[in-house]
Amino acid sequence: MAVRPDRDAASYDRRIADPVPDHPLLAGLAELGRGESSIVLDAGDGERVFKVVSSPADYCFLAADDRPIGLHFPRLIKDHGVVGKASNGYSFRLLELERLLPVAGEAEALGQLLSDAYWQGCEKWANLGVNRGRLALYHIAQEPPPGLPTSLVKAVADLSDFIEGYPVQPDILNPHNLMMRPDGTLVFSDPVFLP
């Protein structure tokens, strides 16, 4: 998926600078990637990853009891708890998750359709400031673009409901926030952030 021309491409390149926390489960593991508030490490079996998160938004989305679950959401294998403190002041939490892949093929096309609909909604509701993303997501669930599968419409509605219960904002414009399973299923891998 392409970065939106209106978004600063450098904003997608902000990476957490903290070292990998010292923890027996993480010792010697290869780092797969970093985000603004997370580090992803290869569990070594091709099926799982360890994700160290320092954002309460990420933690709630991935591990809260009332998080959205289902076909289009990451599968939590185990919450290993607090494993240190990040330089941003939040606790580092260690999560064991299913391994996801960058979007390609049909998943990439669906992701682009969803991202475009979200962007159009953000433009339409721009006068609402920070709440435009919430409203854009809600309207995708209510009036989905043609070609969006029913399961993905339900996932958008579930994500919208989750966001209403937490002090987080949606972001499905960043191409790294949507990934896929090996079978090609589109997954909301990191669609929330703290404003």
C-alpha positions as CSV (number, residue, x, y, z in Angstrom):
1,M,0.0,0.0,0.0
2,A,1.2,3.5,-0.8
3,V,1.7,6.2,1.8
4,R,-0.9,8.9,1.4
5,P,0.6,11.9,-0.4
6,D,-0.8,14.3,2.3
7,R,1.0,12.4,5.1
8,D,4.6,13.1,5.8
9,A,6.4,9.9,4.8
10,A,9.0,10.6,7.5
11,S,6.2,10.3,10.1
12,Y,5.9,6.6,9.2
13,D,9.7,6.2,9.8
14,R,9.7,7.1,13.5
15,R,11.0,4.1,15.3
16,I,11.3,3.4,19.0
17,A,14.9,3.9,20.0
18,D,14.9,1.7,23.1
19,P,16.9,-1.4,23.3
20,V,15.2,-4.8,23.4
21,P,14.4,-5.4,27.1
22,D,16.5,-8.0,28.9
23,H,14.2,-11.0,29.2
24,P,14.8,-14.7,28.8
25,L,12.2,-15.2,26.2
26,L,13.8,-12.5,24.0
27,A,17.5,-13.4,24.4
28,G,19.2,-14.0,21.1
29,L,16.0,-13.5,19.0
30,A,16.2,-11.7,15.6
31,E,14.5,-8.3,15.4
32,L,11.9,-8.2,12.7
33,G,10.9,-4.6,13.0
34,R,10.1,-1.5,15.1
35,G,7.3,0.9,15.2
36,E,6.8,4.1,17.1
37,S,6.1,2.2,20.3
38,S,6.9,-1.4,19.6
39,I,9.6,-3.9,18.8
40,V,8.8,-7.2,17.0
41,L,11.1,-10.2,17.4
42,D,11.0,-13.5,15.6
43,A,10.1,-16.4,17.9
44,G,12.0,-18.7,15.6
45,D,9.3,-21.1,14.5
46,G,7.7,-19.1,11.6
47,E,4.4,-19.1,13.4
48,R,4.8,-16.6,16.3
49,V,6.4,-13.3,17.2
50,F,7.1,-11.6,20.4
51,K,6.0,-8.0,20.4
52,V,7.3,-5.6,23.0
53,V,4.8,-2.7,23.3
54,S,5.2,0.6,25.2
55,S,1.9,2.2,24.2
56,P,-1.2,1.6,26.3
57,A,-3.2,1.9,23.1
58,D,-1.3,-1.0,21.5
59,Y,-1.5,-3.1,24.7
60,C,-5.3,-2.6,25.0
61,F,-5.9,-3.3,21.3
62,L,-3.8,-6.5,21.5
63,A,-4.5,-7.8,25.0
64,A,-7.5,-6.2,26.8
65,D,-10.3,-8.5,27.7
66,D,-12.7,-6.4,25.6
67,R,-10.4,-6.1,22.6
68,P,-11.8,-6.8,19.2
69,I,-11.3,-10.5,18.2
70,G,-12.1,-12.4,15.1
71,L,-10.9,-13.1,11.6
72,H,-9.4,-9.7,10.9
73,F,-7.6,-9.1,14.3
74,P,-4.3,-10.5,15.5
75,R,-4.4,-13.6,17.6
76,L,-2.9,-13.2,21.1
77,I,-1.1,-16.4,22.2
78,K,0.1,-15.1,25.6
79,D,0.5,-11.9,27.6
80,H,3.8,-12.3,29.4
81,G,3.3,-9.1,31.4
82,V,5.6,-6.1,32.2
83,V,9.2,-6.6,31.2
84,G,10.7,-3.1,31.8
85,K,10.1,0.5,31.2
86,A,10.4,2.4,27.9
87,S,12.0,5.8,27.5
88,N,8.5,7.3,26.8
89,G,7.6,6.5,30.5
90,Y,5.2,3.7,29.8
91,S,5.8,0.1,30.8
92,F,7.1,-2.4,28.3
93,R,4.7,-5.3,28.0
94,L,5.6,-8.5,26.2
95,L,3.0,-10.1,24.0
96,E,3.3,-13.4,22.1
97,L,1.3,-13.1,18.9
98,E,0.7,-14.9,15.7
99,R,3.2,-14.0,13.0
100,L,1.7,-11.8,10.2
101,L,3.1,-10.8,6.8
102,P,3.1,-7.6,4.8
103,V,0.0,-7.2,2.7
104,A,0.2,-8.5,-0.9
105,G,-2.2,-9.6,-3.6
106,E,-5.9,-9.5,-2.7
107,A,-5.2,-8.4,0.9
108,E,-3.3,-5.4,-0.4
109,A,-6.2,-4.5,-2.7
110,L,-8.7,-4.8,0.2
111,G,-6.4,-2.8,2.4
112,Q,-6.1,0.0,-0.2
113,L,-9.9,0.0,-0.6
114,L,-10.4,0.3,3.1
115,S,-7.6,2.9,3.5
116,D,-9.1,5.0,0.6
117,A,-12.6,4.9,2.2
118,Y,-11.1,5.9,5.5
119,W,-9.2,8.8,4.0
120,Q,-12.3,10.0,2.1
121,G,-14.2,9.9,5.5
122,C,-11.4,11.8,7.2
123,E,-11.6,14.5,4.5
124,K,-15.4,14.6,4.7
125,W,-15.3,15.1,8.5
126,A,-12.2,17.2,8.7
127,N,-14.0,20.0,10.6
128,L,-14.3,17.6,13.5
129,G,-10.5,17.7,14.1
130,V,-9.2,14.7,16.0
131,N,-12.5,12.9,15.9
132,R,-12.7,12.7,12.1
133,G,-11.0,9.3,12.1
134,R,-13.5,7.9,14.6
135,L,-16.4,9.2,12.5
136,A,-14.8,8.0,9.2
137,L,-14.4,4.5,10.7
138,Y,-18.0,4.4,11.9
139,H,-19.4,5.5,8.5
140,I,-17.4,2.7,6.7
141,A,-19.2,0.2,9.0
142,Q,-22.6,1.8,8.3
143,E,-22.1,2.4,4.5
144,P,-19.2,0.2,3.4
145,P,-17.6,0.8,0.0
146,P,-18.6,-1.7,-2.7
147,G,-16.3,-4.8,-2.7
148,L,-15.6,-4.8,1.0
149,P,-16.4,-8.3,2.3
150,T,-19.0,-8.7,5.1
151,S,-16.4,-10.1,7.5
152,L,-14.2,-6.9,7.0
153,V,-17.3,-4.7,7.5
154,K,-18.0,-6.5,10.8
155,A,-14.3,-6.0,11.8
156,V,-14.5,-2.3,11.0
157,A,-17.6,-2.1,13.2
158,D,-15.9,-4.0,16.0
159,L,-12.8,-1.7,15.8
160,S,-15.1,1.3,15.8
161,D,-16.8,0.1,18.9
162,F,-13.5,-0.7,20.6
163,I,-12.2,2.8,19.9
164,E,-15.3,4.4,21.4
165,G,-14.4,2.7,24.7
166,Y,-10.8,3.8,24.9
167,P,-9.0,7.1,24.7
168,V,-7.4,6.1,21.4
169,Q,-7.7,7.2,17.7
170,P,-7.8,5.0,14.6
171,D,-5.1,4.9,12.0
172,I,-5.5,2.7,9.0
173,L,-3.7,5.1,6.6
174,N,-0.2,4.0,7.6
175,P,0.5,1.0,5.3
176,H,2.2,-0.9,8.2
177,N,-1.0,-0.9,10.3
178,L,-2.6,-3.6,8.0
179,M,-1.0,-6.9,7.5
180,M,-2.1,-10.4,6.5
181,R,-2.0,-14.0,7.5
182,P,-0.2,-16.5,5.3
183,D,-3.6,-17.5,3.8
184,G,-4.1,-13.9,2.6
185,T,-6.6,-12.8,5.3
186,L,-6.3,-9.0,5.9
187,V,-5.6,-8.2,9.6
188,F,-5.7,-4.9,11.5
189,S,-2.3,-5.3,13.0
190,D,-1.8,-1.9,14.6
191,P,-4.8,0.4,13.9
192,V,-4.8,2.6,17.0
193,F,-2.7,5.2,18.6
194,L,-2.7,7.6,21.6
195,P,-3.6,11.2,20.4
